């Protein structure tokens, strides 16, 4: 009786190392991964789609976007029926700032896979960047029908805000909060919108909820603190800011607000010290310069006030209040002619 030998099924040479490439990629062992990819591509004369795909992903992680784009395009040629390949080409184009070209590839991918949340969402984002708000809104709404994802809610809200539709943005964020009641970013954004509209009760409610879920959420702390500050509760606001200072010690708005708390408490030297820190961290923020001008005026340091107010006017020449404060400084510096001009400018801008 002859020996029976059982054949073991061999993986085709093109796919042989795919599992190994995958293992090293998900472990973030990219050097080994690249070495295996190189061997695989040599054996297959560069025809292994998966090896090229992973190599492109690694290049993109290393910031080599153009090279990754070329490799993803090779994958799309090797396998034109893969929506994923087209999505990756589109993603690389998006990262290179080529939004219109990215949209074309996302459209191709959408033909192959209509029910993909990621494709619809990213198309909405691309349209947002080219300021085509109508199409952005349409695709983000499609994305939300496929999957109620907080990223799509946030983006759709942004689209409405940039299109000047604050009411619609609020409606979107309200729906989002119903769907993700513990998402602090959504709660904070909605709170800030209510704050801008002067609806303090609702603003406080949403910011309070955000801080319940994340007591260190510095955006919510800053907003809640600024509301307390507006109502003269400087000590309560300062306690809030202390928490934020641990999380974001380099935040210009935080140091600006702390400075104005000291100003409210008539501690002018401390106010100037904090405002100068804010100015150092953000030299082109006209609000900080405005506040520095205001504090120096209060301290009767008119030359310093003039210096900061002039700088603020260079950055924001359309604000009447700045010219008014400048005129006060010039009057005290006994420059009547320029003071008169500044008053006239203030009246022209703010009747």
Residue pairs with C-beta under 8 A, 6 or more apart in sequence:
13 43
13 44
14 44
14 47
14 48
15 48
15 50
16 40
16 43
17 36
17 39
17 40
17 51
18 40
18 48
18 50
18 51
20 36
21 33
21 36
21 37
21 40
21 50
21 51
21 54
22 50
22 54
24 30
24 32
24 33
24 36
25 33
25 54
25 57
25 58
30 58
30 61
33 54
33 58
34 55
34 58
37 51
37 54
37 55
40 48
40 51
41 48
41 51
41 52
41 55
44 51
46 52
47 78
49 75
49 78
49 79
49 85
52 71
52 74
52 75
52 78
53 71
53 72
53 75
53 85
53 88
55 71
56 67
56 68
56 69
56 71
56 72
56 75
56 88
56 92
57 68
57 88
59 65
59 67
59 68
59 71
60 68
60 91
60 92
60 95
65 92
65 95
65 96
66 96
68 92
69 89
69 92
69 93
69 96
72 85
72 88
72 89
72 92
73 89
75 82
75 85
75 88
76 82
76 85
76 86
76 89
79 85
81 112
82 112
83 109
83 110
83 112
83 113
83 116
83 119
84 109
86 105
86 106
86 108
86 109
86 112
87 105
87 106
87 109
87 116
87 118
87 119
87 122
89 105
90 102
90 103
90 105
90 106
90 109
90 122
91 102
91 122
93 99
93 101
93 102
93 105
94 102
94 122
94 125
94 126
99 126
99 127
99 129
99 130
100 126
100 130
102 122
102 126
103 123
103 126
103 127
103 130
106 119
106 122
106 123
106 126
107 123
109 116
109 119
110 116
110 119
110 120
110 123
113 119
115 146
116 146
117 143
117 146
117 147
117 149
117 152
120 139
120 140
120 142
120 143
120 146
121 139
121 140
121 143
121 149
121 151
121 152
121 155
123 135
123 139
124 135
124 136
124 137
124 138
124 139
124 140
124 143
124 152
124 155
124 156
124 159
125 136
125 155
127 133
127 135
127 136
127 139
128 136
128 155
128 158
128 159
128 162
131 162
133 159
133 162
133 163
136 155
136 159
137 156
137 159
137 160
137 163
140 152
140 155
140 156
140 159
141 156
143 149
143 152
144 152
144 153
144 156
148 179
150 176
150 179
150 180
150 183
150 185
150 186
153 172
153 173
153 175
153 176
153 179
153 180
153 186
154 176
154 185
154 186
154 189
156 172
157 169
157 172
157 173
157 176
157 189
158 169
160 166
160 168
160 169
160 172
161 169
166 193
166 196
166 197
169 193
170 190
170 193
170 194
173 186
173 189
173 190
173 193
174 190
176 183
176 186
177 183
177 186
177 187
177 190
177 206
180 186
182 213
184 210
184 213
184 214
184 217
184 220
187 206
187 207
187 209
187 210
187 213
187 220
188 206
188 207
188 210
188 217
188 219
188 220
188 223
190 206
191 202
191 203
191 204
191 205
191 206
191 207
191 210
191 220
191 223
192 203
192 207
192 219
192 223
194 200
194 202
194 203
194 206
195 203
195 207
195 223
195 226
195 227
200 227
203 223
203 227
204 224
204 227
207 220
207 223
207 224
207 227
208 224
210 217
210 220
211 217
211 220
211 221
211 224
214 220
215 243
216 243
216 244
216 246
216 247
218 244
218 247
218 248
218 251
218 254
221 240
221 241
221 243
221 244
222 241
222 244
222 251
222 253
222 254
222 257
224 240
225 237
225 238
225 240
225 241
225 244
225 257
226 237
226 257
228 234
228 236
228 237
228 240
229 237
229 257
229 260
229 261
229 264
232 264
234 261
234 264
234 265
237 257
237 261
238 258
238 261
241 254
241 257
241 258
241 261
244 251
244 254
245 254
245 258
248 254
250 281
251 281
252 278
252 279
252 281
252 282
252 285
252 288
253 278
254 278
255 274
255 275
255 277
255 278
255 281
256 274
256 275
256 278
256 285
256 287
256 288
256 291
258 274
259 270
259 271
259 272
259 273
259 274
259 275
259 277
259 278
259 291
259 295
260 271
260 275
260 291
262 268
262 270
262 271
262 274
263 271
263 291
263 294
263 295
263 298
268 295
268 298
268 299
271 295
272 292
272 295
272 296
272 299
275 288
275 291
275 292
275 295
276 292
278 285
278 288
279 285
279 288
279 289
279 292
282 288
284 315
285 315
286 311
286 312
286 315
286 316
286 322
287 312
289 308
289 309
289 311
289 312
289 315
290 308
290 309
290 312
290 321
290 322
290 325
292 304
292 308
293 305
293 306
293 308
293 309
293 312
293 322
293 325
293 326
293 329
294 305
294 325
296 302
296 304
296 305
296 308
297 305
297 325
297 328
297 329
300 332
302 329
302 332
302 333
303 333
305 325
305 329
306 326
306 329
306 330
306 333
309 322
309 325
309 326
309 329
310 326
312 322
313 319
313 322
313 323
313 326
316 322
318 349
319 349
319 350
320 345
320 346
320 347
320 348
320 349
320 350
321 346
321 350
323 342
323 343
323 345
323 346
323 349
324 342
324 343
324 346
324 350
326 342
327 339
327 340
327 342
327 343
327 346
328 339
330 336
330 338
330 339
330 342
331 339
